Amino acid sequence: MAVRITQDSRHRHAYETTDPDGYHYLAEDEPFAYEDRPDNTHYEVREGDTWQSIAGSQFAGLVDTRRAESFRSRRKPSGLFWVIMDFQPEPCLDPTTAPAPGTVLVLPSLRCYRERIQDPDRRRYA
């Protein structure tokens, strides 16, 4: 069964490969790394914040959930937590461990997300 990778998936630009038996795999993808950009913003982590809650609040204007046809297909801004994790000067690897309160995170601008992170030319093929 083929799995459709959604537009906002961190695996959208993964390296796609096929083994000799014809099975398709997504190989290691180079994460979108921190860039010192003039339109970066900062967010100070508060008690109770999670990667998902931060992404949900910071990227709320990026994803239009009204256009979804069903509940299952709705794209949610909280699903973009990986963008924030990958974009830190020292990338964070475990989404199950919440960032510590008081930590200042660097966030890419919505423009940076649209133009660089979701750039279709980032996709690589075997």
Stockholm file with secondary structure:
# STOCKHOLM 1.0

chainA/1-126         MAVRITQDSRHRHAYETTDPDGYHYLAEDEPFAYEDRPDNTHYEVREGDTWQSIAGSQFAGLVDTRRAESFRSRRKPSGLFWVIMDFQPEPCLDPTTAPAPGTVLVLPSLRCYRERIQDPDRRRYA
#=GR chainA/1-126 SS CCCCCCTTCTTTTCEEEECTTSCEEEECCCCCCCCCCTTCEEEECCTTCCHHHHHHHHSTTTCCGGGCSSTTTCCCGGGGHHHHHHHSSSCCCCTTSCCCTTCEEEECCHHHIIIIITCGGGCCBC
#=GC SS_cons         CCCCCCTTCTTTTCEEEECTTSCEEEECCCCCCCCCCTTCEEEECCTTCCHHHHHHHHSTTTCCGGGCSSTTTCCCGGGGHHHHHHHSSSCCCCTTSCCCTTCEEEECCHHHIIIIITCGGGCCBC
//
